[in-house]
Amino acid sequence: MSKHRIGIYPGTFDPVTSGHCDIVRRALRLVDKLVVGVASNAGKGPAFSLDDRIEMARGDMSAFDPDGDRIEVRAFDQLLMHFAEEMNAGIIVRGLRAVSDFDFEFQMTGMNARLNPTVETVFLMASESHQFISSRFVKEIAALGGDITSFVSPNVATRLVARYKGET
């Protein structure tokens, strides 16, 4: 019996963007199962609750997993390497948009490798059409009443508009 490749794509996903979805779609080429790990990350002051972020991620990820057997969206609030062990994952998937992302990710990968050398980190470069998209920018545009429909799914756009309606 062959060993299944389980990967984890961790992030805050506040909110999930079309860039995140692109990484998920491409990561599914590399793994048999992908766990989208939604970090509680209260220190980042997320705009959406953990439950809301999980719900939005599940909604968007269902497009890539119609049978519901390849993607699992789960919350986590522990060290990523502990979460990887708990999920029996051997691969961490990270998306890179720019050289500045690489700097941070390079350091994090080194630390994670010291914590668990059996888990590999795989970097996927953002597709050209998604390199500039970040959750932070999407939230800022939404808060200022801009059009975010090309950056997030219709469901996420509706929730963002509702979140920032009346706020300036």
C-alpha positions in Angstrom: 0.0 0.0 0.0 1.4 3.4 -1.0 1.8 6.2 1.6 -0.5 9.1 1.0 1.2 12.5 0.7 -0.5 14.9 3.2 0.3 18.5 3.0 -0.6 21.5 5.1 -1.2 25.0 3.7 -1.1 27.2 6.8 -2.2 30.8 7.1 -4.5 33.3 8.8 -6.8 33.5 5.7 -8.3 36.8 6.9 -9.9 36.6 4.4 -9.1 33.9 1.8 -8.2 35.5 -1.5 -8.0 34.3 -5.1 -4.2 34.1 -4.5 -4.8 31.5 -1.7 -7.1 29.6 -3.9 -4.5 29.5 -6.7 -2.0 28.0 -4.3 -4.5 25.4 -3.1 -5.4 24.4 -6.7 -1.7 24.0 -7.6 -0.7 22.3 -4.3 -3.3 19.6 -5.1 -1.0 18.5 -7.9 1.7 17.7 -5.3 -0.3 16.0 -2.5 -3.0 13.4 -2.1 -4.7 15.4 0.7 -4.3 19.1 1.6 -5.1 20.4 5.1 -5.8 24.1 5.0 -4.7 25.2 8.4 -6.4 28.3 9.6 -4.3 29.9 12.3 -6.2 31.5 15.2 -3.5 34.3 15.2 -5.3 36.6 17.6 -2.1 38.7 17.8 -2.6 39.8 14.2 -6.0 41.3 15.1 -8.0 39.5 12.3 -11.0 41.3 10.9 -13.0 38.0 10.9 -13.5 35.5 13.7 -11.8 32.1 13.4 -15.2 30.5 12.7 -15.9 33.0 9.9 -12.5 32.5 8.3 -12.9 28.7 8.4 -16.4 29.0 6.9 -15.1 31.2 4.1 -12.2 29.0 3.4 -14.4 25.9 3.3 -16.7 27.6 0.9 -13.9 28.6 -1.5 -12.0 25.3 -1.2 -15.1 23.2 -2.1 -14.6 24.3 -5.8 -11.4 22.4 -5.9 -12.6 19.3 -4.0 -16.2 18.5 -5.2 -16.1 15.1 -3.5 -14.8 16.5 -0.2 -12.1 14.0 0.2 -8.9 15.9 -0.8 -9.1 19.1 1.2 -9.8 19.6 4.9 -10.0 23.0 6.5 -9.1 23.0 10.1 -8.2 25.6 12.8 -5.0 25.4 14.7 -3.4 27.4 17.5 -0.2 25.5 18.1 3.3 25.3 16.6 3.0 24.5 12.9 5.3 21.5 13.3 3.0 20.1 16.1 0.0 20.6 13.8 1.9 18.8 11.0 2.6 15.9 13.3 -1.0 15.8 14.4 -2.2 15.7 10.8 0.4 13.2 9.8 1.6 15.6 7.2 5.0 15.5 5.5 4.8 18.7 3.5 4.2 22.3 4.3 3.0 24.4 1.4 3.8 28.1 1.3 3.0 30.6 -1.3 5.5 33.3 -2.2 4.6 36.6 -3.9 7.9 38.5 -3.8 11.5 38.4 -2.6 10.4 40.0 0.7 8.1 36.9 1.4 11.1 34.6 0.8 13.2 36.3 3.4 10.7 35.6 6.2 9.8 32.1 4.9 13.5 31.1 4.6 14.0 31.8 8.3 10.7 30.1 9.3 11.6 27.0 7.2 15.0 26.8 8.9 13.4 26.9 12.3 10.7 24.4 11.3 13.4 22.0 10.0 15.1 22.1 13.3 11.9 21.3 15.1 11.0 18.4 12.7 13.5 17.5 10.0 11.1 14.9 8.5 8.6 17.6 7.3 9.6 19.3 4.0 8.6 22.8 3.0 7.6 23.4 -0.6 7.3 27.0 -2.0 4.9 27.8 -4.8 5.4 31.1 -6.5 2.2 33.1 -6.9 0.9 33.1 -10.4 1.6 36.3 -12.2 -2.0 37.4 -12.0 -2.0 36.9 -8.2 1.4 38.2 -7.1 0.1 41.6 -5.8 -2.9 40.2 -3.9 -2.7 40.2 -0.1 -5.5 39.9 2.5 -4.3 43.1 4.1 -4.7 45.1 0.8 -8.0 43.5 0.1 -9.3 44.5 3.5 -8.0 48.0 3.1 -9.7 48.4 -0.4 -12.9 47.0 1.0 -12.8 49.3 4.0 -12.4 52.3 1.7 -15.3 51.2 -0.6 -13.2 49.9 -3.5 -14.0 47.0 -5.8 -12.6 43.8 -4.5 -14.5 41.4 -6.8 -11.3 40.4 -8.8 -9.4 39.5 -5.6 -11.9 37.3 -3.7 -14.8 35.0 -4.4 -18.3 36.5 -4.5 -19.1 35.0 -1.1 -16.0 36.6 0.5 -16.7 39.9 -1.3 -20.2 40.0 0.1 -18.9 39.3 3.6 -16.2 41.9 3.4 -18.6 44.6 2.1 -20.9 43.8 5.0 -18.0 43.9 7.4 -16.9 47.3 6.4 -20.3 48.9 5.4 -20.6 52.2 7.1 -17.0 52.2 8.4 -14.4 54.6 7.0 
